[in-house]
Amino acid sequence: MELRTVQRQEGDLLLEAAGPVRITFRVFADGKGMRFRLQRARFWIFPLPLRIEAHEWGSDSSWEFQVTVAGVGSYCGTMVPTV
């Protein structure tokens, strides 16, 4: 299954959007990759009570990621840039 999202900077945060869902993260980076700390999640204007942990690390031509949503489950995969 393929999930497409759009990411953009919103102030000093990262906003990730998928349809009507908007999730905002504070991003931390080090030599091992990036960590994403959830700041807020919304479905249209309604707050979502989510707890999300996300990590990304790079390979030669893509990014690997692992995301855990507390009480729901986790998923992992590969992000490949589009040109």
C-alpha positions as CSV (number, residue, x, y, z in Angstrom):
1,M,0.0,0.0,0.0
2,E,1.3,3.5,-0.8
3,L,0.7,6.5,1.3
4,R,1.5,9.9,-0.1
5,T,1.9,12.9,2.1
6,V,3.1,16.5,1.6
7,Q,5.6,18.0,4.0
8,R,6.5,21.6,4.4
9,Q,8.0,23.9,7.0
10,E,5.7,25.8,9.2
11,G,7.7,28.2,11.3
12,D,10.3,26.1,13.1
13,L,8.1,22.9,12.8
14,L,7.5,20.3,10.1
15,L,3.9,20.0,8.9
16,E,2.9,16.7,7.2
17,A,-0.4,16.6,5.5
18,A,-2.4,13.6,4.1
19,G,-5.9,14.7,2.9
20,P,-7.7,16.4,5.9
21,V,-5.1,15.2,8.4
22,R,-2.4,17.6,9.5
23,I,0.4,16.5,11.8
24,T,3.0,18.9,13.1
25,F,6.4,17.8,14.4
26,R,9.5,19.3,16.0
27,V,12.5,17.7,14.2
28,F,15.8,16.7,15.9
29,A,18.8,15.5,13.9
30,D,22.1,13.8,14.8
31,G,24.6,11.5,13.1
32,K,22.1,8.6,13.3
33,G,19.2,10.3,11.5
34,M,16.2,12.4,12.5
35,R,13.7,12.1,15.3
36,F,10.3,13.6,15.1
37,R,8.4,14.8,18.3
38,L,4.7,15.3,17.8
39,Q,3.5,18.8,18.5
40,R,-0.1,18.6,17.4
41,A,-2.4,16.5,15.2
42,R,-5.7,17.6,13.6
43,F,-8.4,16.2,11.4
44,W,-9.6,19.4,9.7
45,I,-10.0,21.7,12.7
46,F,-10.5,18.9,15.2
47,P,-7.6,18.0,17.5
48,L,-6.6,14.3,17.5
49,P,-5.4,12.6,20.7
50,L,-2.4,10.9,19.1
51,R,1.0,9.9,20.5
52,I,3.4,9.4,17.6
53,E,7.1,8.4,17.6
54,A,8.9,8.7,14.3
55,H,12.5,8.1,13.2
56,E,14.2,8.4,9.8
57,W,17.7,7.5,8.6
58,G,19.2,7.9,5.1
59,S,20.6,5.4,2.6
60,D,22.3,6.1,-0.7
61,S,19.2,7.1,-2.6
62,S,16.3,7.1,-0.2
63,W,15.2,7.5,3.4
64,E,14.1,4.6,5.6
65,F,11.5,5.4,8.3
66,Q,9.7,3.8,11.2
67,V,6.6,5.3,12.8
68,T,4.7,4.1,15.9
69,V,1.2,5.4,16.8
70,A,0.5,4.5,20.4
71,G,-2.6,2.3,20.7
72,V,-2.8,1.9,17.0
73,G,0.3,0.2,15.6
74,S,3.5,0.9,13.7
75,Y,4.7,0.9,10.2
76,C,8.0,1.3,8.3
77,G,9.1,1.8,4.8
78,T,11.2,3.7,2.3
79,M,10.7,7.2,1.0
80,V,12.1,7.9,-2.5
81,P,12.2,11.6,-3.7
82,T,10.1,12.5,-6.7
83,V,11.6,14.7,-9.4
